[in-house]
Each structure stands twice: as C-alpha cells, then as structure tokens.
Amino acid sequence: MKMQITEVLLASNKRKNVLLLLQEGPQEMKTLLESLDTTRSALLPQIKILKQNSLISKSRDTYELTTIGKLIVEEMVSFLTTADMFGGNCEYFGTHFIDFIPPLLLKKLPGVGICKVTNISAEDFYDVDKEFYGKALESHEWLEITSTLHPAFHNFYVQMTDYVTEVSVIMTQEVYKKAKQEYYDDFKELIDLNLISLYLYPENPGFISFTVAGQSIKFRLFTLEDVHDNKNISFSGPAALEWGKELFEYYKRHSVPIIEI
C-alpha cells in the first residue's frame, strides 16, 4: 500500500538519505550501502517503498531517481535547507527580528551558506570586528548599514580609505542626527573629504547593523523582544557576497546620498 508522499520523504532517515544520494546520479546498491553504513536487509524495505511510490527505478543493481523523483527531491532539498536554516543550525534567526529582509532575499537566505553565531562581550559591542576589517583590507570593499554610531567613526572611515577602494555607508535618520549634533566637525569633514559614499535611510530599518566585507556578511539584529543581545551572525563565501550586495543595494535604492549637512 502506498504511503502519503510526505511520509515517504520525511518519516525515514534512510529513505531521505537514499534520495539525497541518488540526486547526485545513479548509484549501485553497494555504493548506497557503504554511504549509508547499513545492510542490504535493512535497506531493501526502504528501497521497495521508494519504488512503490515511483520515486526511484532500478536497472540490474543500479538505482536512480525517476523524473517525478527528481522534481520532488529538488523541492525536498529546498525545504530541508530552509528548515535547517531557520530551525536548526541558525536558530538565531528564529529568536531575532528579520522582517527587514525583502521577501525575495529572505527566500534566498538558506542558500547563502553555513552560518556562524558569535558572542560579543559588552565592552566590544560597538567596536570594529577585526576579522571583518581584515577582510575589507583584502577585498578593498566595505559596505555597511548601521543604526549606531561609534564616537571614533571619523578616524575609522578615514583610516580605512587608505587601504579600501570602496567604502559605502548607509545610516539611519537617528545616526545622522547624532553625527550632526554631537560630532558636527568630524561629520562635516568626512562629507567634505568625499572619500566614502554616505547615504541616509529615512526610516527605522529594524536591525542594528549589516556589513559586507570580502566574501563575508554579518548581521547584528534585535531580538523579538526588541532588544540587542551579545551575538552576531555571519556567513562567508561567494553566495554570501552576492546576497549581501543585493541587500545593500535594496537599502541604497531607498536612501538618499549625503553630500552636505
């Protein structure tokens, strides 16, 4: 008797893993047994269920996904990746506000790569991440969206332009006002020097900061209780860089250049 397809896919790790292995291409039974570290007698009942539900086919001792199987497994992989992102390895996102991410980019987020959650000490919370600063020096690029302002922001950005070709910063209305009121001379000089690109985002973005440096991106987010904790989350790799630039460009399109005070 056939099972519901969701039960076939998710109720057995062996069945799920067989399908994931076959997504790479046809596999002999011997390869499946070695990869799954199991026995023929334990695996054959699961193979039978997959065949009964038209997900795999057999030719001699080799198994492969059917056309239907390929379509379903592709969707299954997408689902598992998304579930792992938001409920598994990166449960950080489940406890922090992420509604600021546009729907299309949110859908792409599970494909960005493996996340790394880092604890930050209270005294280092507003300091520059040295690892990210190093990535910027290597790639000559620093893209930042921020709702906070460090007192030493002027020196940091000026020093960075000695080594980094592109420095672009999007700041919130609150940060702009603080820079203008409390650090007028430093802020004006930074604008007048025209060494970096400054933009004003007119609304509250709903997060603390977002940075793109090298092939890495980093978030500092508010919790669902609207407070900041001592954690940030980062991703690295070509997919992270592409995704990060898309998010930055999204906020840049909704911002205005700061060319004078």
Secondary structure by P-SEA (a helix, b strand, c coil): ccccccccccccaaaaaaaaaaccccccaaaaaaaacccccccaaaaaaaaaaccccccccbbbbcaaaaaaaaaaaaaaaaaaacccccccccccccccccaaaaaacccccbbbbbbbcccccccccaaaaaaaaaacbbbbcccccccaaaaaaaaaaccccbbbbbbcaaaaaaaaaccaaaaaaaaaaccbbbbbccccccccbbbbcccbbbbbcccccccccccccccccaaaaaaaaaaaaaaaaaccccccc
